[in-house]
């Protein structure tokens, strides 16, 4: 998988960094791309020139960022005609020691509450402002990808659906904050098993949510999103606390 186009799933996360903290902010954003699974294991990051331009940094700075990610075992660089920087598949990190480490490092309740505030707000904004034309189609397409997703790819495509909704809210600040908190949520979700019944229920909620948003039903969209977040929160609390 190569992600070099303008209309791609990295758009909600990758943005020009502020002056003064170019290296740190670029590292944070590319880490979010990897942790969110926006480029799956084995997939290639955008070419250096395009990625540097999107982040507003020099290629020298970008290479320093990629070197850090390579040293951490998150990406690898390949030379040749089909070369580039590739995301390495994530190893199984659901062991008891890893679970304890992740849970101890995160205030689960804070993460879940903040996620709910952002998600409910984004759903309400999208419904209130209205999604028409290409914007409505983007949301429908994101929903369709989750509907047809293989079990092993579901969480990545679920993340893309929620990121799309956040981006369509029209608030770049909300989108950035949501990407950050979703990365934390995904780290926690990686510690618990995929439950087919839960995914079926989640998918039904997605369909109802998208319908409410496209119908302009702000109250309904907020309510179904609140319910959806509560389901995820219940699972995480049950497994991890």
C-alpha positions in Angstrom: 0.0 0.0 0.0 1.4 3.4 -1.0 -0.2 6.6 0.3 1.0 9.4 -1.9 -2.2 11.0 -3.1 -3.8 14.2 -1.9 -7.1 12.5 -0.9 -5.8 9.9 1.5 -6.4 8.7 5.1 -3.3 10.6 6.4 -4.9 14.0 5.7 -6.6 14.3 9.2 -3.2 13.7 10.9 -0.5 15.2 8.8 -0.3 19.0 8.8 2.3 21.6 8.6 4.2 21.9 11.9 4.8 25.1 13.8 8.1 26.7 13.7 10.5 26.0 16.6 9.5 22.4 17.2 9.6 20.9 13.7 11.4 17.7 14.6 9.3 17.0 17.7 6.0 17.8 16.0 6.8 15.8 12.9 7.8 12.8 15.0 4.6 13.1 16.9 2.5 13.2 13.7 4.2 10.2 12.0 4.0 8.2 15.3 0.3 8.9 15.2 0.1 7.6 11.6 1.9 4.4 12.7 0.0 3.9 16.0 -3.4 4.6 14.4 -2.7 2.0 11.7 -3.4 4.6 9.0 -0.6 2.9 7.0 -0.9 -0.9 7.7 2.0 -3.2 8.5 4.0 -3.7 5.2 2.6 -0.4 3.8 4.8 2.4 2.6 4.8 5.9 4.0 4.5 8.8 1.5 7.7 9.6 -0.5 10.2 11.8 1.4 9.7 14.9 -0.8 5.9 14.8 -0.5 6.0 14.0 3.2 8.4 16.8 4.0 6.3 19.2 2.1 3.1 18.2 3.9 4.8 18.6 7.2 6.5 21.9 6.3 10.0 20.6 7.2 13.3 20.0 5.4 14.1 16.5 4.1 17.1 16.5 6.4 14.8 16.9 9.4 12.4 14.3 8.0 15.3 11.8 7.7 16.2 12.4 11.3 12.6 11.6 12.3 12.5 8.5 10.2 15.8 7.4 11.7 14.3 7.5 15.2 11.3 5.5 14.0 13.7 2.9 12.5 15.7 2.7 15.7 12.5 2.0 17.5 11.6 -0.9 15.2 8.6 0.8 13.8 9.7 1.3 10.2 12.4 0.1 7.8 14.1 1.8 4.9 14.4 -0.1 1.6 16.5 0.9 -1.4 15.9 0.4 -5.1 13.2 0.9 -7.6 10.5 -0.2 -5.1 12.1 1.3 -2.1 11.0 3.7 0.5 10.1 3.7 4.1 7.8 0.9 5.1 5.8 0.4 8.4 6.8 -2.9 10.1 4.0 -5.2 11.1 3.2 -4.8 14.8 4.1 -7.8 16.9 1.6 -9.4 19.3 1.8 -7.1 22.4 -1.0 -8.5 24.4 1.0 -10.3 27.0 0.4 -9.7 30.6 3.5 -7.6 31.1 2.8 -5.4 28.2 -0.8 -5.0 29.3 0.3 -3.9 32.8 2.8 -1.4 31.3 0.2 0.2 29.0 -2.5 0.4 31.6 -0.2 1.9 34.2 1.0 4.6 31.8 -2.5 5.8 30.9 -5.4 7.4 32.9 -8.0 5.3 31.3 -11.0 7.3 32.6 -9.5 10.5 31.4 -8.8 9.1 27.9 -12.3 7.7 27.6 -14.0 10.9 28.8 -12.0 13.1 26.5 -12.6 10.8 23.6 -16.4 10.9 24.3 -16.4 14.7 24.4 -14.6 15.0 21.1 -16.5 12.3 19.3 -20.0 13.5 20.5 -19.0 17.0 19.5 -17.8 16.1 16.1 -20.9 14.1 15.3 -23.1 17.0 16.4 -21.2 19.5 14.4 -21.3 17.4 11.2 -25.1 17.0 11.5 -25.7 20.7 12.4 -23.6 22.1 9.6 -24.8 19.5 7.1 -22.7 17.2 4.8 -23.4 17.4 1.1 -21.9 16.2 -2.1 -18.3 14.9 -1.8 -18.2 15.4 1.9 -21.3 13.2 2.4 -19.8 10.6 0.0 -16.5 10.5 2.0 -18.5 9.5 5.1 -20.5 6.9 3.2 -17.3 5.4 1.7 -15.6 5.3 5.1 -18.6 3.5 6.5 -18.7 1.0 3.6 -15.0 0.1 4.2 -15.8 -0.9 7.8 -18.8 -3.0 6.6 -16.6 -5.1 4.3 -13.5 -5.2 6.5 -11.8 -8.5 7.3 -11.6 -9.1 11.0 -7.9 -8.4 11.2 -8.3 -5.0 9.5 -11.4 -3.8 11.2 -9.9 -1.6 13.9 -7.8 0.3 11.4 -10.8 1.0 9.2 -12.9 1.8 12.2 -10.3 4.4 13.2 -10.5 5.8 9.7 -14.2 6.2 9.9 -14.0 8.1 13.2 -11.1 10.3 11.9 -13.1 11.1 8.8 -16.1 12.3 11.0 -13.7 14.4 13.1 -12.2 16.0 10.0 -15.6 16.7 8.5 -16.6 18.6 11.6 -14.7 21.5 10.2 -12.4 22.0 13.2 -8.7 21.3 12.7 -8.1 21.6 16.4 -10.8 19.0 17.2 -9.3 16.7 14.5 -5.8 17.0 15.9 -6.9 16.4 19.5 -9.0 13.4 18.4 -6.2 11.8 16.5 -4.0 12.0 19.6 -6.6 10.6 22.0 -7.6 7.9 19.4 -4.0 6.7 19.3 -4.2 6.1 23.1 -7.5 4.4 22.7 -6.1 2.1 20.1 -3.1 1.2 22.3 -5.6 0.1 24.9 -7.8 -1.8 22.4 -4.7 -3.7 21.3 -4.7 -5.2 24.8 -8.1 -6.8 24.6 -9.5 -9.4 22.1 -11.6 -8.7 19.1 -15.2 -9.8 19.9 -17.3 -10.5 16.8 -20.5 -9.8 18.6 -19.2 -6.4 19.7 -18.1 -5.6 16.2 -21.5 -6.4 14.8 -23.1 -4.2 17.3 -20.6 -1.5 16.7 -21.2 -1.7 13.0 -24.9 -1.3 13.5 -24.3 1.8 15.5 -22.0 3.2 12.8 -24.8 2.8 10.2 -27.3 4.6 12.5 -24.8 7.3 13.3 -24.0 8.1 9.6 -27.7 8.1 8.8 -28.4 10.6 11.6 -25.5 12.8 10.5 -26.5 12.9 6.9 -30.2 13.5 7.9 -29.0 16.6 9.9 -30.3 15.0 13.1 -27.8 16.6 15.5 -29.4 15.3 18.7 -29.7 11.8 17.3 -26.1 11.8 16.1 -24.8 13.0 19.5 -26.9 10.4 21.3 -25.8 7.4 19.2 -22.2 8.5 19.4 -22.4 8.8 23.1 -23.8 5.3 23.3 -21.1 4.0 20.9 -18.4 5.5 23.1 -20.0 4.0 26.2 -19.8 0.5 24.6 -16.1 0.8 24.0 -15.5 2.2 27.4 -17.4 -0.7 29.0 -15.2 -3.2 27.3 -12.0 -1.5 28.2 -13.0 -1.0 31.8 -14.0 -4.7 31.9 -10.8 -6.0 30.6 -8.3 -3.5 31.9 -9.5 -2.1 35.3 
